[in-house]
Amino acid sequence: MTSPAPADALEEIQQKLADGALLDAGAIIESLWQDFSGDPNLGYLKALCYRLANEPTQALSVLKKLSTAYPDMARAHQEIALNSLALNLPQEALAAAEKAVSLDGSLIKSWELLEPLHRAFSPEKLTATTEQIRFLKSLPTELRTVIGYLSAGKLQDAERLCKYFLRDNKTHAEGMRLLAEVLTRKNILDEAQFILETLHELEPENVPAGIQLFHVVMRRQRFHSAFEIATRLQSRHPNDVDQIKKAYAAACFAVGRITEARSLYEELRKQYPDDHLIPISQGHIFNSDGEREAAIQSFIASSAIKADHGDAYWSLANTKSYRFDEKQIIKMKELEQQPTIGELDRIQICFALGKALEDLNLYDEAFGYYSRGNQLKLPGTHFDTQQLAKRIDAQEQVCTPELFSHFAGSGFAAPDPIFIVGLPRAGSTLLEQILASHSEVDGTMELHNILDLAKRLRGRDTQQEAEPRYPRILSELDSSLFEKFGQQFIEQTQVYRSSAPFFIDKMPNNFFHIGLIKLILPNAKVIDARRHPMACCFSGFKQLWGEGQEFSYGLTEIGSYYRQYVRLMAHWDAVLPNFVLRVQHEDVVNNLEGQVRRLLDFCGLPFEEACLEFHKTDRTVRTPSAEQVRQPIYRSGLDQWRNFEHYLDPLKLALGNQLLETYDIPAPQ
């Protein structure tokens, strides 16, 4: 790694350049260059010195190397634009300035360079460019700096400066919006949503704030709330057809208005033929409805529009049955090596390459890409094994037989919900499909209502507190509140149901809250979807999730999570005997009818043949297993992990000896 040049020397160079002492600045640069030529700040100052000395050719020579080594350095691209104009190369200047503002939208100088260039070469972009210049000039200096920090990924600096600015400007719309953007990038979504809801109330005509609120609520998977936001935006701003129409189309798909979503995306595809994101959305709709070939063609169309769009390749891989050809694999490998590709695109392509190479039985190479994708993804997650253990300790300490005995007879008596819990990739979608094939059961989706209730009970306590407020508060509540909470759950989830007397909530993470479920809905059914730990964990490790499941991006992390999950489920078995039915995925594969009858008996449902022919059930499925549950039971996925076993010692160590012995898993080598 290149050592940075001394900060005091860089400051001295900047001061010399500001004073016009170009020869002195150049001399200092040359004295440092041999030892610190890889420092991007020194390289930038060297190019700046050349430009100020009216030597644009030399400046561009430095900048070409700099922008190759640091493709996300917006200032370098701005300098390329300035020097290209000095050499009368307007097309090169246009490309460089557009690259600069795509990396850092606060660079007013680049926008000002673009205004005449767009007037000459891209008049359709001129209005937006002029508006952006006006907008940036209207902002306080602090907020322009915040935008720059955001562009550079300096989230702590951006948050600090934004909060400092808002101390004296509490309701400044752009300040609030930018703080919400910082919090969103830090994955503090509840606070971001609160700020944006406040801003939306203060300024209901502020379309950017409304769109931003919509996207935060969608990320939190509160789909019906997002649909309401999109509907209000569309009603208030019927002429703003671009972002609002796209938001409304996404919301329609999310809440199951599939026909309307299809129609809207068809219109959008015609209206914006160069938008690579629209075919992705169409493909997900097709895939969830079982139209495999249409989904594949949509994802391929996206990659044809934007060749380095990683989601197009990952979406193809995530259909599970698609097979990449040699030409596509070569292309993806080339893209993954490009220094200019975005980090998320690189991650998505790594996971897609892992799947493509695994399908060709090239297991060593496949694991290399799976591992690289996870390594790139892990630093941006917030999984903490110590916090996980603390949460489970608290559940064990509070949710005792004495607690449930004390509150016996409390809660709302409705038997409607069937909760399927466990880890992702453990077979929960298959169980949902089996049960949803029954005439008396509605399949819904992964509902957040129990998680939201737990969050409300937790309040605003911090992770550093020795004793979290939730679940401790369960022992302190009046029993009447449990009935109220249960009734609210039934009322709030009605929007996801049809007319069947029972419905499924397939939120995996509800395994944390089985005690809460028992207290508020004592007649609910809970099914624990369990799968062989090595198969389950490695399948999760290979999966790139849209949101959540942050424990899955490391073998040690996912193994630790599985072990703690098993520990908590054993606690629920002890304190709530017979409340949870455990269904082992391998047992379903080996004895479908026996396990289906066991499931239905537990739920108090009569046997129906349709549950054995679940793959024929026509319903929308929005999980990575969508295509798999439309096929009859198959065994091929049970032991796939064994092809990679020589890489999985960290996973075995994290799972621990007890689990290894229970499942007869060979100990780490």
C-alpha positions as CSV (number, residue, x, y, z in Angstrom):
1,M,0.0,0.0,0.0
2,T,1.4,3.4,-1.0
3,S,2.3,5.7,1.9
4,P,0.5,9.1,1.9
5,A,2.6,12.2,1.5
6,P,3.0,14.3,4.6
7,A,-0.1,16.4,5.3
8,D,1.9,19.6,6.1
9,A,3.7,19.3,2.7
10,L,0.4,19.0,0.9
11,E,-0.9,22.0,2.7
12,E,2.2,24.0,1.7
13,I,1.8,23.0,-1.9
14,Q,-1.9,24.1,-1.9
15,Q,-0.9,27.5,-0.4
16,K,1.9,28.0,-3.0
17,L,-0.6,27.3,-5.8
18,A,-3.2,29.6,-4.3
19,D,-0.5,32.4,-4.1
20,G,0.6,31.7,-7.7
21,A,4.0,30.5,-6.7
22,L,3.9,27.7,-9.3
23,L,7.7,27.1,-9.5
24,D,8.0,26.8,-5.7
25,A,4.9,24.4,-5.6
26,G,6.4,22.4,-8.5
27,A,9.7,22.0,-6.7
28,I,8.1,20.7,-3.5
29,I,6.0,18.2,-5.6
30,E,9.1,16.9,-7.4
31,S,11.0,16.5,-4.0
32,L,8.1,14.3,-2.8
33,W,7.3,12.5,-6.1
34,Q,9.8,9.6,-5.9
35,D,8.6,8.5,-2.5
36,F,4.9,9.3,-2.7
37,S,4.0,9.1,-6.4
38,G,1.1,6.8,-5.5
39,D,-0.6,9.3,-3.2
40,P,-3.7,10.5,-5.1
41,N,-3.7,13.9,-3.4
42,L,-0.1,14.6,-4.5
43,G,-0.9,13.4,-8.0
44,Y,-3.9,15.7,-8.1
45,L,-1.8,18.7,-7.0
46,K,0.8,17.9,-9.6
47,A,-1.8,17.9,-12.4
48,L,-3.3,21.1,-11.0
49,C,0.2,22.7,-11.0
50,Y,0.7,21.8,-14.7
51,R,-2.8,23.2,-15.6
52,L,-2.1,26.5,-13.8
53,A,1.2,26.7,-15.6
54,N,-0.7,26.3,-18.9
55,E,0.7,22.8,-19.6
56,P,-2.5,20.8,-20.2
57,T,-0.8,18.0,-22.0
58,Q,1.4,17.2,-19.1
59,A,-1.5,17.6,-16.7
60,L,-3.5,15.0,-18.7
61,S,-0.6,12.6,-18.7
62,V,-0.7,12.7,-14.9
63,L,-4.5,12.6,-14.7
64,K,-4.8,9.6,-17.0
65,K,-2.7,7.5,-14.5
66,L,-4.5,9.0,-11.5
67,S,-8.0,8.3,-12.8
68,T,-7.0,4.8,-13.7
69,A,-5.6,4.1,-10.3
70,Y,-8.5,6.0,-8.5
71,P,-11.5,5.8,-10.8
72,D,-13.8,7.3,-8.2
73,M,-11.8,10.4,-7.6
74,A,-14.3,13.0,-8.9
75,R,-11.8,15.9,-8.8
76,A,-9.5,14.1,-11.1
77,H,-12.2,13.8,-13.7
78,Q,-13.0,17.5,-13.3
79,E,-9.4,18.3,-14.0
80,I,-9.5,16.1,-17.1
81,A,-12.4,18.1,-18.3
82,L,-10.7,21.4,-17.7
83,N,-7.5,20.4,-19.5
84,S,-9.4,18.8,-22.4
85,L,-11.2,22.1,-23.0
86,A,-7.8,23.9,-22.9
87,L,-6.7,21.5,-25.7
88,N,-10.0,22.1,-27.6
89,L,-11.2,18.5,-27.0
90,P,-14.9,19.2,-26.1
91,Q,-16.1,15.6,-26.4
92,E,-13.4,14.4,-24.0
93,A,-14.3,17.3,-21.7
94,L,-18.0,16.4,-21.8
95,A,-17.4,12.7,-20.9
96,A,-15.0,13.7,-18.1
97,A,-17.3,16.4,-16.6
98,E,-20.3,14.0,-16.7
99,K,-18.2,11.4,-14.9
100,A,-17.2,13.9,-12.3
101,V,-20.7,14.9,-11.4
102,S,-21.9,11.3,-11.4
103,L,-19.3,10.7,-8.7
104,D,-19.8,14.0,-6.8
105,G,-22.9,16.0,-7.5
106,S,-21.7,18.9,-5.5
107,L,-19.0,19.9,-8.0
108,I,-20.4,23.2,-9.2
109,K,-17.4,23.8,-11.5
110,S,-18.1,20.6,-13.4
111,W,-21.8,21.5,-13.8
112,E,-20.8,24.9,-15.1
113,L,-18.5,23.2,-17.6
114,L,-21.4,21.0,-18.6
115,E,-23.8,23.8,-19.3
116,P,-22.3,25.0,-22.6
117,L,-21.2,21.4,-23.5
118,H,-24.8,20.2,-23.1
119,R,-26.1,23.1,-25.0
120,A,-23.8,22.1,-27.9
121,F,-23.9,18.4,-27.8
122,S,-26.8,17.2,-25.6
123,P,-29.5,19.8,-25.5
124,E,-31.9,17.3,-23.9
125,K,-29.8,17.5,-20.8
126,L,-29.5,21.3,-20.6
127,T,-32.5,22.0,-18.5
128,A,-31.6,19.6,-15.8
129,T,-28.0,20.9,-15.8
130,T,-29.1,24.5,-15.5
131,E,-31.5,23.5,-12.7
132,Q,-28.7,21.7,-10.8
133,I,-26.4,24.7,-11.0
134,R,-29.2,26.9,-9.6
135,F,-30.0,24.4,-6.9
136,L,-26.3,24.0,-5.8
137,K,-25.8,27.8,-5.7
138,S,-28.9,28.1,-3.5
139,L,-27.5,25.8,-0.9
140,P,-25.5,26.9,2.1
141,T,-21.8,26.0,1.9
142,E,-22.1,23.4,4.7
143,L,-24.7,21.4,2.7
144,R,-22.7,21.4,-0.5
145,T,-19.8,20.0,1.6
146,V,-22.2,17.4,3.0
147,I,-23.0,16.3,-0.6
148,G,-19.3,16.1,-1.3
149,Y,-18.7,14.0,1.8
150,L,-21.6,11.7,0.8
151,S,-20.1,11.3,-2.7
152,A,-16.7,10.3,-1.1
153,G,-18.4,7.9,1.3
154,K,-17.4,9.9,4.3
155,L,-20.6,9.2,6.2
156,Q,-19.3,10.2,9.7
157,D,-18.2,13.6,8.4
158,A,-21.4,14.1,6.5
159,E,-23.5,13.2,9.5
160,R,-21.5,15.4,11.9
161,L,-21.7,18.5,9.6
162,C,-25.3,17.9,8.7
163,K,-26.4,17.7,12.4
164,Y,-24.2,20.8,13.2
165,F,-26.0,22.7,10.4
166,L,-29.5,21.6,11.6
167,R,-28.9,22.7,15.1
168,D,-29.6,26.3,13.9
169,N,-31.7,25.4,10.9
170,K,-34.0,22.7,12.3
171,T,-36.5,22.6,9.5
172,H,-34.2,23.3,6.5
173,A,-35.7,21.0,3.9
174,E,-32.4,20.0,2.1
175,G,-30.6,19.7,5.4
176,M,-33.2,17.2,6.7
177,R,-33.2,15.3,3.4
178,L,-29.5,15.0,3.4
179,L,-29.3,13.8,7.0
180,A,-31.9,11.2,6.1
181,E,-29.7,10.1,3.1
182,V,-26.7,9.8,5.5
183,L,-28.8,7.6,7.9
184,T,-30.1,5.5,5.0
185,R,-26.6,4.8,3.8
186,K,-25.7,3.8,7.4
187,N,-28.7,1.5,7.4
188,I,-30.4,3.5,10.3
189,L,-33.6,3.3,8.4
190,D,-36.1,4.0,11.2
191,E,-34.6,7.3,12.0
192,A,-34.3,8.2,8.3
193,Q,-38.0,7.4,7.8
194,F,-38.9,9.6,10.8
195,I,-37.0,12.6,9.4
196,L,-38.5,12.1,6.0
197,E,-42.0,11.7,7.3
198,T,-41.6,15.0,9.2
199,L,-40.3,16.7,6.1
200,H,-43.1,15.2,4.0
201,E,-45.6,16.7,6.5
202,L,-43.9,20.1,6.4
203,E,-43.5,20.2,2.6
204,P,-46.0,17.8,1.0
205,E,-45.1,19.3,-2.4
206,N,-41.4,18.4,-2.1
207,V,-41.2,15.6,-4.6
208,P,-37.6,14.6,-4.0
209,A,-38.3,14.2,-0.3
210,G,-41.4,12.2,-1.0
211,I,-39.6,9.9,-3.4
212,Q,-36.8,9.4,-0.9
213,L,-39.4,8.5,1.8
214,F,-40.9,6.0,-0.5
215,H,-37.6,4.3,-1.1
216,V,-36.7,4.1,2.6
217,V,-40.1,2.6,3.4
218,M,-39.7,0.1,0.5
219,R,-36.2,-0.9,1.8
220,R,-37.9,-1.6,5.2
221,Q,-40.3,-3.8,3.3
222,R,-43.4,-1.9,4.6
223,F,-45.0,-2.3,1.2
224,H,-48.5,-1.1,1.9
225,S,-47.2,2.1,3.5
226,A,-45.0,2.6,0.5
227,F,-48.0,2.0,-1.8
228,E,-49.9,4.7,0.1
229,I,-47.0,7.2,-0.3
230,A,-46.7,6.5,-4.0
231,T,-50.4,6.9,-4.5
232,R,-50.4,10.3,-2.7
233,L,-47.4,11.4,-4.8
234,Q,-49.2,10.4,-8.0
235,S,-52.4,12.2,-6.9
236,R,-50.6,15.4,-6.0
237,H,-48.2,15.5,-8.9
238,P,-49.9,14.0,-11.9
239,N,-47.5,15.7,-14.3
240,D,-44.3,14.3,-12.7
241,V,-44.5,11.1,-14.5
242,D,-40.9,9.9,-14.3
243,Q,-39.8,9.0,-10.7
244,I,-43.3,8.9,-9.4
245,K,-44.6,6.5,-12.0
246,K,-41.7,4.2,-11.4
247,A,-42.3,4.3,-7.7
248,Y,-46.0,3.6,-8.1
249,A,-45.2,0.6,-10.4
250,A,-42.7,-0.8,-7.9
251,A,-45.3,-0.4,-5.1
252,C,-48.0,-2.2,-7.1
253,F,-45.7,-5.2,-7.5
254,A,-44.8,-5.1,-3.9
255,V,-48.4,-5.3,-2.7
256,G,-49.5,-7.9,-5.2
257,R,-51.3,-5.7,-7.8
258,I,-49.4,-7.7,-10.4
259,T,-51.6,-6.9,-13.5
260,E,-51.3,-3.2,-12.8
261,A,-47.6,-3.4,-12.2
262,R,-47.1,-5.3,-15.5
263,S,-49.0,-2.7,-17.5
264,L,-47.1,0.2,-15.9
265,Y,-43.8,-1.4,-16.6
266,E,-44.7,-2.0,-20.2
267,E,-45.5,1.7,-20.6
268,L,-42.3,2.7,-18.8
269,R,-40.3,0.3,-21.0
270,K,-41.6,2.1,-24.1
271,Q,-41.2,5.5,-22.5
272,Y,-37.7,4.9,-21.3
273,P,-36.1,2.3,-23.6
274,D,-32.6,3.1,-22.4
275,D,-33.4,2.7,-18.7
276,H,-31.6,-0.6,-17.7
277,L,-33.5,-0.8,-14.4
278,I,-37.0,-1.2,-15.9
279,P,-36.3,-4.7,-17.5
280,I,-34.9,-5.8,-14.1
281,S,-38.2,-5.0,-12.4
282,Q,-40.2,-6.7,-15.2
283,G,-38.0,-9.8,-14.9
284,H,-38.7,-10.0,-11.2
285,I,-42.5,-9.9,-11.9
286,F,-42.2,-12.6,-14.5
287,N,-40.0,-14.8,-12.2
288,S,-42.4,-14.4,-9.2
289,D,-45.3,-15.5,-11.5
290,G,-43.4,-18.5,-12.8
291,E,-42.7,-17.1,-16.3
292,R,-39.1,-18.2,-16.4
293,E,-38.2,-17.5,-20.0
294,A,-39.8,-14.0,-20.0
295,A,-37.8,-13.2,-16.8
296,I,-34.6,-14.4,-18.4
297,Q,-35.1,-12.3,-21.5
298,S,-35.8,-9.2,-19.4
299,F,-32.6,-9.6,-17.4
300,I,-30.6,-10.2,-20.6
301,A,-32.2,-7.0,-22.0
302,S,-31.0,-5.0,-19.0
303,S,-27.4,-6.2,-19.5
304,A,-27.7,-5.3,-23.2
305,I,-28.6,-1.7,-22.3
306,K,-25.9,-1.4,-19.6
307,A,-23.2,-4.1,-19.9
308,D,-21.7,-3.5,-16.5
309,H,-25.0,-3.6,-14.5
310,G,-24.3,-6.3,-12.0
311,D,-27.9,-6.9,-11.0
312,A,-28.7,-8.2,-14.5
313,Y,-26.2,-11.0,-14.1
314,W,-27.1,-11.7,-10.4
315,S,-30.8,-11.8,-11.3
316,L,-30.1,-14.4,-14.0
317,A,-28.1,-16.4,-11.5
318,N,-30.8,-16.0,-8.9
319,T,-33.4,-17.7,-11.0
320,K,-31.4,-20.8,-9.8
321,S,-32.0,-22.8,-13.0
322,Y,-30.4,-20.4,-15.6
323,R,-27.0,-21.6,-17.0
324,F,-24.5,-19.0,-18.3
325,D,-22.6,-19.9,-21.4
326,E,-18.9,-19.5,-21.9
327,K,-19.1,-16.2,-23.6
328,Q,-21.1,-14.7,-20.7
329,I,-18.7,-16.1,-18.1
330,I,-15.7,-14.5,-19.9
331,K,-17.6,-11.2,-20.1
332,M,-18.5,-11.3,-16.4
333,K,-14.8,-12.0,-15.5
334,E,-13.7,-9.1,-17.6
335,L,-16.3,-6.8,-16.0
336,E,-15.3,-7.8,-12.5
337,Q,-11.7,-6.9,-13.2
338,Q,-12.5,-3.4,-14.5
339,P,-11.4,-0.7,-12.0
340,T,-14.2,1.6,-13.0
341,I,-17.1,-0.8,-12.1
342,G,-19.2,0.1,-9.1
343,E,-18.7,-1.8,-5.9
344,L,-22.3,-3.2,-5.8
345,D,-22.0,-4.2,-9.5
346,R,-18.7,-6.0,-8.7
347,I,-20.3,-7.8,-5.7
348,Q,-23.3,-8.9,-7.8
349,I,-21.1,-10.2,-10.6
350,C,-18.9,-12.1,-8.1
351,F,-22.0,-14.0,-6.8
352,A,-23.2,-14.6,-10.3
353,L,-19.8,-16.0,-11.3
354,G,-19.8,-18.2,-8.3
355,K,-23.2,-19.7,-9.4
356,A,-22.1,-20.0,-13.1
357,L,-18.9,-21.8,-12.2
358,E,-20.5,-24.1,-9.6
359,D,-22.9,-25.2,-12.3
360,L,-19.9,-26.2,-14.4
361,N,-18.5,-28.2,-11.5
362,L,-15.5,-25.8,-11.2
363,Y,-15.8,-25.7,-7.5
364,D,-12.5,-24.1,-6.5
365,E,-12.9,-21.2,-8.9
366,A,-16.6,-20.9,-7.9
367,F,-15.7,-20.7,-4.2
368,G,-13.1,-18.0,-5.0
369,Y,-15.8,-15.7,-6.5
370,Y,-18.4,-16.5,-3.7
371,S,-15.7,-15.7,-1.1
372,R,-14.7,-12.5,-2.9
373,G,-18.3,-11.3,-3.1
374,N,-18.8,-12.0,0.6
375,Q,-15.6,-10.2,1.5
376,L,-16.6,-7.2,-0.4
377,K,-20.1,-7.2,1.1
378,L,-19.2,-7.9,4.7
379,P,-17.6,-4.5,5.7
380,G,-20.9,-2.7,4.9
381,T,-23.0,-4.9,7.2
382,H,-23.8,-4.4,10.8
383,F,-23.8,-7.9,12.2
384,D,-22.4,-8.2,15.7
385,T,-22.1,-11.7,17.3
386,Q,-21.8,-10.3,20.8
387,Q,-25.1,-8.3,20.4
388,L,-26.8,-11.5,19.0
389,A,-25.7,-13.5,22.1
390,K,-26.9,-10.7,24.3
391,R,-30.4,-10.7,22.6
392,I,-30.7,-14.4,23.1
393,D,-29.5,-14.2,26.7
394,A,-32.2,-11.7,27.4
395,Q,-34.9,-13.9,25.9
396,E,-33.8,-16.9,28.0
397,Q,-33.7,-14.8,31.2
398,V,-37.2,-13.1,30.7
399,C,-39.3,-15.7,28.9
400,T,-39.4,-18.4,31.6
401,P,-42.1,-20.9,32.5
402,E,-43.1,-18.5,35.3
403,L,-43.8,-15.7,32.8
404,F,-46.1,-17.8,30.7
405,S,-47.8,-19.2,33.7
406,H,-48.4,-15.8,35.1
407,F,-50.0,-14.6,31.8
408,A,-51.9,-17.8,31.1
409,G,-55.2,-16.9,29.4
410,S,-53.9,-13.6,28.1
411,G,-53.7,-12.5,24.5
412,F,-56.1,-12.5,21.5
413,A,-57.7,-15.9,20.9
414,A,-57.7,-15.8,17.1
415,P,-56.2,-19.0,15.6
416,D,-55.6,-17.5,12.2
417,P,-51.8,-17.0,11.9
418,I,-49.4,-19.8,11.0
419,F,-45.8,-18.5,11.6
420,I,-43.0,-20.1,9.7
421,V,-39.6,-19.2,11.3
422,G,-36.0,-20.3,10.9
423,L,-33.1,-19.3,8.8
424,P,-33.2,-18.3,5.2
425,R,-32.5,-21.1,2.7
426,A,-33.8,-23.7,5.2
427,G,-36.9,-24.7,3.2
428,S,-39.4,-22.2,4.6
429,T,-40.7,-21.2,1.1
430,L,-41.4,-24.9,0.4
431,L,-43.4,-25.2,3.6
432,E,-45.2,-22.0,2.8
433,Q,-46.1,-23.3,-0.7
434,I,-47.4,-26.6,0.7
435,L,-49.6,-24.9,3.2
436,A,-50.7,-22.2,0.8
437,S,-51.9,-24.9,-1.5
438,H,-54.6,-25.8,1.1
439,S,-58.0,-24.3,0.5
440,E,-58.2,-22.9,4.0
441,V,-54.8,-21.1,4.0
442,D,-53.7,-17.8,2.5
443,G,-50.1,-17.4,1.6
444,T,-48.9,-13.8,2.2
445,M,-45.3,-12.8,2.4
446,E,-42.6,-12.1,5.0
447,L,-44.6,-9.7,7.3
448,H,-42.9,-7.2,9.6
449,N,-45.6,-6.8,12.1
450,I,-44.1,-8.9,14.9
451,L,-40.7,-7.3,14.3
452,D,-42.2,-3.8,14.4
453,L,-44.1,-4.6,17.7
454,A,-40.8,-5.8,19.2
455,K,-39.1,-2.7,18.1
456,R,-41.8,-0.5,19.6
457,L,-41.5,-2.4,22.9
458,R,-37.7,-2.0,22.8
459,G,-38.1,1.8,22.5
460,R,-35.0,3.9,22.0
461,D,-32.5,1.9,24.2
462,T,-29.0,1.5,22.9
463,Q,-27.0,-1.5,22.0
464,Q,-24.6,-0.6,24.8
465,E,-27.2,-1.1,27.6
466,A,-26.5,-4.1,29.8
467,E,-30.2,-5.1,29.9
468,P,-32.3,-4.3,26.9
469,R,-35.8,-2.9,27.5
470,Y,-37.3,-5.6,25.4
471,P,-37.9,-8.4,26.2
472,R,-37.7,-7.3,29.9
473,I,-40.8,-5.1,29.5
474,L,-42.9,-8.2,28.8
475,S,-42.9,-9.1,32.5
476,E,-44.0,-5.5,33.4
477,L,-46.9,-5.0,31.0
478,D,-50.6,-5.2,32.0
479,S,-52.1,-8.5,30.6
480,S,-54.8,-6.5,28.7
481,L,-52.1,-5.1,26.4
482,F,-51.3,-8.6,25.1
483,E,-54.9,-9.0,23.9
484,K,-54.7,-5.5,22.3
485,F,-51.4,-6.3,20.5
486,G,-52.8,-9.6,19.2
487,Q,-56.0,-8.0,17.9
488,Q,-53.9,-5.2,16.2
489,F,-51.8,-7.9,14.5
490,I,-54.9,-9.6,13.1
491,E,-56.3,-6.3,11.9
492,Q,-53.1,-5.0,10.4
493,T,-52.4,-8.1,8.5
494,Q,-55.9,-8.3,7.0
495,V,-54.7,-6.3,4.0
496,Y,-52.4,-9.2,3.0
497,R,-55.1,-11.9,3.1
498,S,-57.9,-13.1,1.0
499,S,-60.9,-15.0,2.4
500,A,-59.3,-18.1,3.9
501,P,-59.6,-18.6,7.7
502,F,-55.9,-19.1,8.2
503,F,-52.8,-17.3,6.8
504,I,-49.1,-17.6,6.8
505,D,-46.5,-15.2,8.1
506,K,-43.1,-16.4,6.7
507,M,-40.8,-13.9,8.4
508,P,-37.7,-16.0,9.3
509,N,-36.5,-13.7,12.0
510,N,-39.7,-14.1,14.1
511,F,-37.8,-17.0,15.8
512,F,-36.5,-14.3,18.1
513,H,-40.0,-13.4,19.2
514,I,-41.8,-16.7,19.8
515,G,-42.4,-15.7,23.4
516,L,-44.0,-12.5,22.3
517,I,-46.2,-14.4,19.8
518,K,-47.3,-16.8,22.5
519,L,-48.3,-13.9,24.8
520,I,-50.3,-12.0,22.2
521,L,-51.6,-14.9,20.0
522,P,-51.8,-18.0,22.2
523,N,-53.6,-20.0,19.6
524,A,-51.3,-19.3,16.7
525,K,-49.2,-22.1,15.2
526,V,-45.4,-21.8,14.8
527,I,-43.4,-24.0,12.5
528,D,-39.6,-24.1,12.7
529,A,-38.1,-24.8,9.2
530,R,-34.8,-26.5,10.0
531,R,-32.2,-27.7,7.5
532,H,-28.8,-29.4,7.9
533,P,-26.5,-26.7,9.3
534,M,-23.8,-27.1,6.6
535,A,-26.3,-27.1,3.8
536,C,-28.3,-24.2,5.2
537,C,-25.3,-22.0,6.1
538,F,-23.4,-22.6,2.9
539,S,-26.6,-21.9,0.8
540,G,-27.0,-18.6,2.7
541,F,-23.3,-17.8,2.1
542,K,-23.9,-18.2,-1.6
543,Q,-26.9,-15.9,-1.6
544,L,-26.8,-12.1,-2.1
545,W,-29.8,-10.7,-0.3
546,G,-31.7,-7.6,-1.3
547,E,-32.0,-6.4,2.3
548,G,-31.2,-7.8,5.7
549,Q,-29.6,-11.2,6.6
550,E,-26.4,-9.4,7.3
551,F,-25.1,-12.4,9.3
552,S,-24.7,-14.4,6.0
553,Y,-21.6,-12.7,4.5
554,G,-19.0,-14.7,6.3
555,L,-18.6,-18.4,7.2
556,T,-17.8,-17.6,10.8
557,E,-20.7,-15.1,11.0
558,I,-23.4,-17.4,9.6
559,G,-22.2,-20.4,11.6
560,S,-22.4,-18.4,14.8
561,Y,-25.8,-17.2,13.9
562,Y,-27.0,-20.7,13.2
563,R,-25.7,-22.0,16.5
564,Q,-27.4,-19.2,18.5
565,Y,-30.7,-19.8,16.6
566,V,-30.6,-23.5,17.6
567,R,-29.9,-22.5,21.2
568,L,-32.9,-20.2,21.3
569,M,-35.2,-22.7,19.6
570,A,-34.2,-25.2,22.3
571,H,-35.2,-22.7,24.9
572,W,-38.6,-22.2,23.3
573,D,-39.1,-26.0,23.2
574,A,-38.3,-26.2,26.9
575,V,-40.5,-23.3,28.1
576,L,-43.3,-23.7,25.5
577,P,-43.6,-27.4,24.9
578,N,-45.6,-28.4,21.8
579,F,-46.1,-24.7,20.7
580,V,-43.5,-25.1,17.9
581,L,-43.5,-27.8,15.3
582,R,-40.0,-28.5,13.9
583,V,-39.9,-29.7,10.3
584,Q,-36.5,-30.9,9.0
585,H,-36.1,-30.1,5.3
586,E,-34.4,-33.4,4.6
587,D,-37.4,-35.2,6.0
588,V,-39.8,-33.4,3.7
589,V,-37.6,-34.4,0.7
590,N,-37.5,-38.0,1.8
591,N,-41.1,-38.4,2.9
592,L,-43.2,-35.7,1.4
593,E,-46.7,-37.1,2.2
594,G,-45.7,-38.1,5.8
595,Q,-44.5,-34.6,6.5
596,V,-47.4,-32.9,4.8
597,R,-49.8,-34.9,6.9
598,R,-47.8,-34.0,10.0
599,L,-47.9,-30.3,9.1
600,L,-51.6,-30.3,8.5
601,D,-52.4,-32.2,11.7
602,F,-50.4,-29.6,13.7
603,C,-52.3,-26.8,12.0
604,G,-55.7,-28.5,12.6
605,L,-56.3,-28.8,8.9
606,P,-57.8,-31.7,7.0
607,F,-55.6,-33.4,4.4
608,E,-55.9,-32.1,0.8
609,E,-54.2,-33.7,-2.2
610,A,-53.2,-30.2,-3.5
611,C,-50.7,-29.9,-0.7
612,L,-48.7,-32.8,-2.2
613,E,-48.9,-31.1,-5.7
614,F,-47.8,-27.8,-4.3
615,H,-45.7,-27.1,-7.4
616,K,-48.9,-26.7,-9.4
617,T,-50.3,-24.0,-7.1
618,D,-50.6,-20.7,-9.0
619,R,-49.5,-17.9,-6.7
620,T,-46.9,-15.1,-6.7
621,V,-43.7,-16.1,-4.8
622,R,-41.2,-13.3,-4.1
623,T,-38.2,-15.2,-2.7
624,P,-35.0,-16.7,-4.3
625,S,-36.8,-20.0,-4.1
626,A,-39.6,-18.9,-6.4
627,E,-38.7,-21.2,-9.3
628,Q,-37.7,-24.1,-7.1
629,V,-41.0,-24.4,-5.3
630,R,-42.7,-24.7,-8.7
631,Q,-41.0,-28.0,-9.3
632,P,-41.7,-31.4,-7.7
633,I,-39.5,-32.3,-4.7
634,Y,-35.9,-33.1,-5.7
635,R,-32.8,-34.2,-3.8
636,S,-30.0,-32.6,-5.7
637,G,-29.6,-29.6,-3.4
638,L,-29.2,-31.6,-0.1
639,D,-25.4,-32.2,-0.3
640,Q,-24.1,-29.4,-2.6
641,W,-22.0,-28.1,0.3
642,R,-19.8,-31.2,0.2
643,N,-18.3,-30.0,-3.1
644,F,-16.8,-27.1,-1.1
645,E,-16.1,-28.9,2.2
646,H,-12.4,-28.3,2.1
647,Y,-13.0,-24.6,2.3
648,L,-15.6,-24.7,5.1
649,D,-13.5,-25.3,8.3
650,P,-14.3,-21.8,9.6
651,L,-18.0,-22.6,9.3
652,K,-17.6,-25.9,11.2
653,L,-15.6,-24.2,13.9
654,A,-18.4,-21.5,14.3
655,L,-21.1,-24.2,14.4
656,G,-19.3,-25.9,17.3
657,N,-18.8,-29.6,18.3
658,Q,-22.3,-30.2,19.6
659,L,-23.9,-29.4,16.3
660,L,-21.3,-31.2,14.3
661,E,-21.8,-34.4,16.4
662,T,-25.6,-34.1,16.2
663,Y,-25.5,-34.1,12.4
664,D,-22.5,-36.4,12.0
665,I,-20.5,-33.6,10.3
666,P,-16.7,-34.3,10.0
667,A,-14.6,-32.2,12.3
668,P,-12.4,-29.4,10.8
669,Q,-9.2,-30.8,9.2
